[in-house]
Amino acid sequence: AVKTLASQLANDRHLLNALTPQHMTNALNALSK
């Protein structure tokens, strides 16, 4: 599931650009739990 999410983020540049560093930190923290 994590790899799938990472692939989707990597493939969706618009989504990546819309995310702030704080959003990315929150997402990574959630995924690491």
ZIQUI-V578813 format. One record per residue. N is the residue number from 0. RES is the residue in one letter. SS is DSSP state (a for helix, b for strand, c for the rest). D_FIRST is the distance of its C-alpha to the first C-alpha in Angstrom with 2 decimals. Layout:
BEGIN
n = [N & N]
res = [RES & RES]
ss = [SS & SS]
d_first = [D_FIRST & D_FIRST]
END
This chain:
BEGIN
n = [0 & 1 & 2 & 3 & 4 & 5 & 6 & 7 & 8 & 9 & 10 & 11 & 12 & 13 & 14 & 15 & 16 & 17 & 18 & 19 & 20 & 21 & 22 & 23 & 24 & 25 & 26 & 27 & 28 & 29 & 30 & 31 & 32]
res = [A & V & K & T & L & A & S & Q & L & A & N & D & R & H & L & L & N & A & L & T & P & Q & H & M & T & N & A & L & N & A & L & S & K]
ss = [c & a & a & a & a & a & a & a & a & a & a & c & a & a & a & a & a & a & c & c & a & a & a & a & a & a & a & a & a & a & a & a & c]
d_first = [0.00 & 3.80 & 5.46 & 5.03 & 6.17 & 8.55 & 9.80 & 10.55 & 12.31 & 14.11 & 15.23 & 16.38 & 19.23 & 20.77 & 17.86 & 17.82 & 21.59 & 21.54 & 19.59 & 21.95 & 21.52 & 21.46 & 18.54 & 16.60 & 17.82 & 16.84 & 13.24 & 13.07 & 14.95 & 12.72 & 9.56 & 12.02 & 13.23]
END
